[in-house]
Amino acid sequence: TTLTAPTTSLSKNQIAELEKVQSLSKIIYTQFKEHKAAVIGAYTILFFILIAVCAPLIGKVMGVNAENQNVFHRYKPPFSTISAGVDTREAEVSTFIQEYPEDAELIQKELLKNGFVNSTRPEDAMYDWARFSKPKALAAVRHLDIDEEIKVDLRRIARKFETFHLFGTDELGRDVLMRLIYGTQISMGVGVLVALSSALIGLLIGALAGYYGGIIDSLLMRITDALLSLPTIPVLIVVCAIDLQKIPGVSAIISTGGESILKLVFILCLFSWMPVARLVRGSILTLREREFILASKTLGATDFTIITRHMFPNVIAPLLVSVTLGVGDSILFEAALSYLGLGIQPPTPSWGNMLFNAQELIYQAPFLAILPGLLILFVTISFNYVGDGLQDAIDPKTIKR
């Protein structure tokens, strides 16, 4: 007799059902899209990240430098156009004359011919050339037989003579929009860096405490409890009072401008990893008694392999939610510390120290406080909504299969 393998045939309905089966990542993505606020928050975060990355390009296109000061045009309202100071005009034109003396003389004659310059004396040229900001004056020299690079440099100088400020100027006459853009780099950069650092520290400590238990668990958790019980404000004052430049070896690594950023990141990491460690420890405690962990031990897998390859992937989902929510908290924490004068120090812009500088000008120039406050609100809410959406998408109880 010949044995034949049993054959099974699937109906069209069964085939259609199988085709509808989705991978876990696609299920999570579909679930996340159903959370409309989380999707809007994700797009908002991507927009701010794009703005932060393209900050130098935006400044170049707008012809505005975030550090340029003009004390004669302070507290200008939004949509203001201001002229550069006489010293700025003199310096720019004087530099141009020194670099291109022959071309400068040719341009001077052409402007005199068209009535844009009143005097041919060299000492008066710097004042007369300030009128390059007029389009007609630039058009008058456009046809001259001079190098195209020089014409581009001339137009660059003319743009500096008159600048447009979409959000006005601050207490030193600096462009508020560009400082908000560069503040996005600092505030969001610190928030993301602190969230990732605290997640890494909490992941390692929580995994060690949960997997090994016993004395290691007790020691690590007591350290966690001790840090949670420390009074925040006194510790912040003590750490901020430390001058890192006086520590041997540190001054060669850290510049003076980056010292306040390093301090702030250190402080926030010091007080951010404990909840993550407790979350990871609780997940590891439930995983270490599972059958696949016991099977791995039976097969001779090392502790490092079990923790990194079997346990870490199972705690990534709640850890990701915790990190996303932690970014918003870190941004708020940075803003609060900078507002108190303990965080990012001027002239480095951040949303927090911009609020700090504007607190005495709330009636004179309310936009200086409203704009950074709104940005902090939008970004924090966006991160919280994204974290909420990830939590709903990853939670097995809410997944629709």
C-alpha positions as CSV (number, residue, x, y, z in Angstrom):
1,T,0.0,0.0,0.0
2,T,1.1,3.6,-0.7
3,L,0.8,6.1,2.1
4,T,-0.2,9.6,1.0
5,A,0.0,12.7,3.1
6,P,-3.3,14.2,4.0
7,T,-4.1,17.3,2.0
8,T,-6.0,20.2,3.3
9,S,-7.7,22.8,1.2
10,L,-8.5,26.3,2.4
11,S,-11.6,28.0,1.4
12,K,-11.7,31.5,-0.2
13,N,-12.9,33.0,3.1
14,Q,-10.1,31.4,5.1
15,I,-7.5,32.7,2.6
16,A,-9.0,36.2,2.8
17,E,-8.8,36.0,6.6
18,L,-5.2,35.0,6.4
19,E,-4.4,37.9,4.1
20,K,-5.9,40.3,6.7
21,V,-3.4,39.1,9.4
22,Q,-1.0,42.0,10.2
23,S,2.4,42.1,11.8
24,L,2.7,43.5,15.3
25,S,4.5,46.6,14.1
26,K,1.7,47.3,11.6
27,I,-0.9,46.8,14.3
28,I,0.8,49.2,16.6
29,Y,1.2,51.8,13.8
30,T,-2.5,51.4,12.9
31,Q,-3.5,51.8,16.6
32,F,-1.3,54.9,16.9
33,K,-2.9,56.6,13.9
34,E,-6.3,56.2,15.5
35,H,-5.1,58.5,18.3
36,K,-5.6,61.8,16.5
37,A,-4.0,64.0,19.2
38,A,-0.9,61.7,19.2
39,V,-0.5,62.0,15.4
40,I,-0.8,65.8,15.6
41,G,1.7,65.8,18.4
42,A,4.1,63.7,16.4
43,Y,3.9,66.1,13.4
44,T,4.4,69.1,15.8
45,I,7.6,67.4,17.2
46,L,8.9,66.7,13.8
47,F,8.3,70.3,12.8
48,F,10.2,71.7,15.8
49,I,13.1,69.2,15.1
50,L,13.3,70.3,11.5
51,I,13.3,74.0,12.7
52,A,16.1,73.2,15.1
53,V,18.3,71.4,12.6
54,C,17.8,74.1,9.9
55,A,18.4,77.0,12.3
56,P,21.7,78.2,10.6
57,L,20.1,77.9,7.2
58,I,17.1,79.9,8.3
59,G,19.3,82.7,9.7
60,K,21.3,82.8,6.5
61,V,18.1,83.1,4.3
62,M,16.6,85.8,6.6
63,G,19.9,87.6,6.8
64,V,19.5,87.9,10.6
65,N,22.0,86.8,13.3
66,A,20.6,85.8,16.7
67,E,23.5,87.4,18.5
68,N,23.5,90.8,16.7
69,Q,22.6,93.6,19.1
70,N,21.0,96.9,18.4
71,V,20.4,98.8,21.6
72,F,18.8,101.7,19.7
73,H,15.9,99.4,18.6
74,R,14.9,97.5,21.8
75,Y,11.5,96.1,22.5
76,K,10.3,96.5,18.9
77,P,6.9,94.9,18.3
78,P,6.4,92.1,15.8
79,F,6.6,92.8,12.1
80,S,9.1,95.6,12.6
81,T,11.7,96.8,10.1
82,I,14.8,98.5,11.7
83,S,17.9,100.1,10.4
84,A,21.4,99.1,11.5
85,G,23.4,101.4,13.6
86,V,26.0,103.9,12.2
87,D,28.9,101.9,13.6
88,T,27.6,98.7,11.9
89,R,27.3,100.5,8.6
90,E,30.7,102.0,8.9
91,A,32.4,98.8,9.8
92,E,30.8,96.8,6.9
93,V,31.6,99.4,4.3
94,S,35.1,100.1,5.6
95,T,35.8,96.3,5.4
96,F,34.5,96.3,1.8
97,I,36.7,99.3,0.8
98,Q,39.8,97.7,2.3
99,E,39.2,94.3,0.5
100,Y,38.3,95.8,-2.9
101,P,39.7,99.3,-3.2
102,E,39.6,99.6,-7.0
103,D,36.1,98.2,-7.3
104,A,35.0,100.4,-4.5
105,E,36.2,103.5,-6.3
106,L,34.4,102.3,-9.5
107,I,31.2,101.8,-7.6
108,Q,31.6,105.2,-5.9
109,K,31.8,106.9,-9.2
110,E,28.7,105.1,-10.5
111,L,26.7,106.0,-7.5
112,L,27.8,109.6,-7.8
113,K,26.8,109.6,-11.4
114,N,23.2,108.4,-10.6
115,G,22.8,110.8,-7.6
116,F,23.0,108.2,-4.8
117,V,26.2,109.7,-3.3
118,N,26.6,113.3,-2.3
119,S,30.3,113.5,-1.9
120,T,33.4,111.9,-3.4
121,R,35.6,112.4,-0.4
122,P,36.8,109.1,1.0
123,E,35.9,110.0,4.6
124,D,32.3,110.5,3.6
125,A,32.1,107.4,1.5
126,M,31.1,105.2,4.4
127,Y,28.0,107.3,5.2
128,D,27.0,107.6,1.6
129,W,27.4,103.9,0.9
130,A,24.8,103.2,3.6
131,R,22.3,104.0,1.0
132,F,23.0,100.7,-0.7
133,S,20.0,99.4,1.1
134,K,17.8,101.1,-1.5
135,P,17.0,98.8,-4.4
136,K,17.7,101.5,-7.0
137,A,21.3,102.0,-5.7
138,L,21.9,98.3,-6.0
139,A,20.5,98.3,-9.5
140,A,22.8,101.1,-10.5
141,V,25.9,99.1,-9.9
142,R,24.5,95.8,-11.2
143,H,25.7,96.4,-14.7
144,L,29.3,97.3,-13.8
145,D,32.1,95.2,-15.0
146,I,33.1,93.8,-11.6
147,D,33.4,90.3,-10.3
148,E,30.1,88.6,-9.5
149,E,31.4,87.6,-6.1
150,I,31.9,91.3,-5.2
151,K,28.3,92.0,-6.3
152,V,27.1,89.2,-4.0
153,D,29.2,90.6,-1.2
154,L,27.7,94.0,-1.8
155,R,24.1,92.7,-1.7
156,R,25.0,90.9,1.6
157,I,26.2,94.2,3.1
158,A,23.1,96.0,1.9
159,R,20.8,93.4,3.6
160,K,22.5,94.1,6.9
161,F,21.7,97.8,6.7
162,E,17.9,97.1,7.1
163,T,16.4,94.0,8.7
164,F,12.9,92.7,9.1
165,H,12.0,91.1,12.5
166,L,8.9,89.0,12.4
167,F,8.6,88.7,16.2
168,G,10.3,92.0,17.0
169,T,13.4,92.5,19.2
170,D,14.3,91.8,22.8
171,E,15.9,93.9,25.6
172,L,19.2,94.1,23.7
173,G,17.7,94.6,20.2
174,R,18.3,91.0,19.2
175,D,15.9,89.2,16.8
176,V,13.3,87.3,18.9
177,L,12.5,84.8,16.1
178,M,16.1,83.6,15.7
179,R,16.6,83.3,19.4
180,L,13.5,81.2,19.7
181,I,14.8,79.0,16.9
182,Y,18.2,78.5,18.5
183,G,16.4,78.1,21.8
184,T,14.6,75.2,20.2
185,Q,17.9,73.5,19.7
186,I,18.8,73.9,23.4
187,S,15.5,73.1,25.0
188,M,14.6,70.1,22.9
189,G,18.2,68.9,22.7
190,V,18.4,68.9,26.5
191,G,15.0,67.3,26.9
192,V,15.8,64.4,24.5
193,L,19.3,63.9,25.8
194,V,18.2,63.8,29.5
195,A,15.3,61.4,28.6
196,L,17.6,59.0,26.7
197,S,20.3,59.2,29.4
198,S,17.9,58.5,32.2
199,A,16.3,55.7,30.2
200,L,19.8,54.0,29.8
201,I,20.7,54.4,33.4
202,G,17.3,53.3,34.6
203,L,17.4,50.3,32.2
204,L,20.8,49.1,33.5
205,I,20.0,49.6,37.2
206,G,16.5,48.2,37.0
207,A,17.7,45.1,35.0
208,L,20.5,44.3,37.5
209,A,18.2,44.8,40.5
210,G,15.3,42.8,39.1
211,Y,17.4,39.9,37.6
212,Y,19.8,39.2,40.4
213,G,17.6,40.2,43.4
214,G,18.9,39.7,46.9
215,I,21.7,42.0,48.1
216,I,22.1,43.7,44.7
217,D,18.4,44.4,44.5
218,S,18.3,45.8,48.1
219,L,21.4,48.0,47.6
220,L,20.3,49.5,44.2
221,M,16.7,50.1,45.4
222,R,17.9,51.8,48.6
223,I,20.1,54.1,46.5
224,T,17.1,54.8,44.3
225,D,14.9,55.6,47.3
226,A,17.6,57.8,48.8
227,L,17.8,59.9,45.6
228,L,14.0,60.1,45.5
229,S,14.0,61.4,49.0
230,L,16.5,64.2,48.5
231,P,15.1,67.8,48.5
232,T,15.4,69.0,45.0
233,I,15.9,72.7,45.3
234,P,18.8,72.6,47.8
235,V,20.6,70.0,45.7
236,L,20.1,72.1,42.6
237,I,21.5,75.1,44.3
238,V,24.6,73.2,45.4
239,V,25.3,71.6,42.1
240,C,24.8,74.9,40.2
241,A,27.2,76.6,42.5
242,I,30.0,74.2,41.4
243,D,32.4,75.9,39.0
244,L,33.4,73.1,36.6
245,Q,36.2,75.2,35.1
246,K,38.1,74.9,38.4
247,I,38.0,71.1,38.5
248,P,41.4,69.8,37.2
249,G,41.1,68.3,33.7
250,V,37.5,69.4,33.1
251,S,38.4,72.9,31.8
252,A,40.3,71.3,28.9
253,I,37.2,69.3,27.9
254,I,34.4,71.7,28.6
255,S,34.2,75.2,27.2
256,T,32.8,78.1,29.3
257,G,29.7,78.3,27.0
258,G,28.8,74.7,27.4
259,E,29.3,74.5,31.2
260,S,25.7,75.5,32.1
261,I,24.3,73.0,29.6
262,L,26.5,70.2,31.1
263,K,25.4,71.1,34.6
264,L,21.7,71.1,33.6
265,V,21.9,67.8,31.9
266,F,23.7,66.3,34.9
267,I,21.1,67.6,37.3
268,L,18.2,66.4,35.3
269,C,19.7,63.0,34.8
270,L,20.4,62.8,38.5
271,F,16.7,63.2,39.3
272,S,15.2,61.4,36.2
273,W,16.3,57.8,36.1
274,M,14.7,56.5,39.3
275,P,11.1,56.0,38.0
276,V,12.6,54.3,34.9
277,A,14.6,51.9,37.1
278,R,11.5,51.0,39.2
279,L,9.5,50.4,36.0
280,V,12.2,48.1,34.5
281,R,12.8,46.3,37.8
282,G,9.1,45.4,38.0
283,S,9.0,44.1,34.5
284,I,12.2,42.0,35.0
285,L,10.8,40.5,38.2
286,T,7.9,39.1,36.2
287,L,10.0,37.9,33.3
288,R,12.8,36.1,35.2
289,E,10.4,33.3,36.2
290,R,8.9,32.7,32.7
291,E,9.5,29.5,30.9
292,F,11.6,30.9,28.1
293,I,14.1,32.4,30.7
294,L,14.3,29.0,32.5
295,A,14.9,27.3,29.1
296,S,17.7,29.7,28.3
297,K,19.4,29.0,31.6
298,T,19.0,25.3,31.0
299,L,20.7,25.6,27.6
300,G,23.6,27.4,29.2
301,A,23.0,31.0,28.2
302,T,25.0,33.6,30.1
303,D,23.3,36.2,32.3
304,F,24.4,38.9,29.9
305,T,22.7,37.1,27.0
306,I,19.5,36.5,28.9
307,I,19.3,40.1,30.0
308,T,20.2,41.7,26.7
309,R,18.5,39.3,24.2
310,H,15.5,38.0,26.1
311,M,14.6,40.6,28.8
312,F,15.4,43.9,27.2
313,P,13.2,43.4,24.1
314,N,10.3,42.7,26.5
315,V,10.7,45.9,28.5
316,I,11.3,48.2,25.4
317,A,7.6,49.0,25.0
318,P,6.9,50.4,28.5
319,L,10.4,52.0,28.5
320,L,9.6,53.8,25.2
321,V,6.4,55.2,26.6
322,S,8.3,56.4,29.7
323,V,11.1,58.0,27.7
324,T,8.5,59.9,25.5
325,L,6.7,61.2,28.5
326,G,10.1,62.0,30.2
327,V,11.1,64.3,27.3
328,G,8.2,66.7,28.1
329,D,9.0,66.6,31.8
330,S,12.7,67.4,31.0
331,I,11.8,70.3,28.8
332,L,9.5,71.7,31.6
333,F,12.3,71.1,34.2
334,E,14.9,72.9,32.0
335,A,12.5,75.8,31.5
336,A,11.8,76.1,35.2
337,L,15.5,76.0,36.1
338,S,16.4,78.5,33.5
339,Y,13.6,80.7,34.6
340,L,15.0,80.7,38.1
341,G,18.4,81.6,36.7
342,L,19.9,78.1,37.6
343,G,19.8,76.6,34.1
344,I,21.1,77.7,30.7
345,Q,23.0,81.0,31.1
346,P,22.9,83.9,28.6
347,P,23.9,84.6,26.0
348,T,23.0,81.0,25.0
349,P,19.2,81.2,24.2
350,S,16.7,78.8,25.7
351,W,13.0,79.1,26.1
352,G,13.4,79.1,29.9
353,N,16.0,81.9,30.2
354,M,14.0,83.9,27.6
355,L,11.1,83.8,30.0
356,F,13.4,84.7,32.8
357,N,14.7,87.8,30.9
358,A,11.1,88.8,30.0
359,Q,9.6,88.6,33.5
360,E,10.2,92.3,34.3
361,L,8.9,93.4,30.8
362,I,5.6,91.6,30.8
363,Y,3.7,95.0,30.5
364,Q,6.2,96.8,28.3
365,A,6.8,93.9,25.8
366,P,4.4,91.0,26.6
367,F,5.3,89.1,23.4
368,L,8.8,88.3,24.9
369,A,7.1,86.2,27.5
370,I,4.1,84.9,25.6
371,L,6.1,83.4,22.6
372,P,8.5,81.1,24.6
373,G,5.7,80.2,27.0
374,L,3.5,79.0,24.1
375,L,6.4,77.0,22.6
376,I,7.0,75.2,25.9
377,L,3.3,74.5,26.1
378,F,3.0,73.1,22.6
379,V,6.1,70.9,22.7
380,T,5.3,69.5,26.2
381,I,1.7,68.7,25.3
382,S,2.9,67.1,22.0
383,F,5.3,64.8,23.7
384,N,2.7,63.9,26.3
385,Y,0.1,63.1,23.6
386,V,2.7,61.0,21.7
387,G,3.5,59.1,24.9
388,D,-0.2,58.5,25.5
389,G,-0.7,57.3,21.9
390,L,2.2,54.9,22.2
391,Q,0.9,53.6,25.5
392,D,-2.5,52.9,23.9
393,A,-0.9,51.4,20.8
394,I,1.5,49.1,22.6
395,D,-0.8,48.0,25.4
396,P,-1.9,44.4,24.6
397,K,-5.3,45.0,26.1
398,T,-6.1,47.7,23.6
399,I,-4.7,46.1,20.5
400,K,-7.4,45.1,18.0
401,R,-6.3,41.9,16.2
